[in-house]
Amino acid sequence: MSLVQLLQTPEAFEGRAIAVVIFYPGDGARALFATRDAADANDLASALLIDNTQVEGDYPVKDELRATGFYRVHGTFKRSQPVVVGEGVVVPFVVGGRSQI
């Protein structure tokens, strides 16, 4: 499935195992994008943000993302509650959970 499909219909994938191809722009980026063009435009509406502090085993998950390029991410999809990012500004959903890269 595409990341765009996942972000457009998140309720359809709640609690399901998924595999998504994403683009990692490198240089320590904290965002995984739907396409290289989305990364070039820094289009955060078509991106997932990753947590630098998430640890799986002995290694931070982000250490698996070293080179610029496309990656297939496997995991269980879970949405978080809406997040207030400013007065009167609420993000409708946030993708959360653990994944295996």
Secondary structure, 3 states (H helix, E strand, C coil): CEHHHHHHCHHHHCCCEEEEEEEECCCCCCEEECCHHHHHCCCHHHEEECCCCCEECCEEHHHHCCCCEEEEEEEECEEECCEEEECCEEECCEEECCEEC
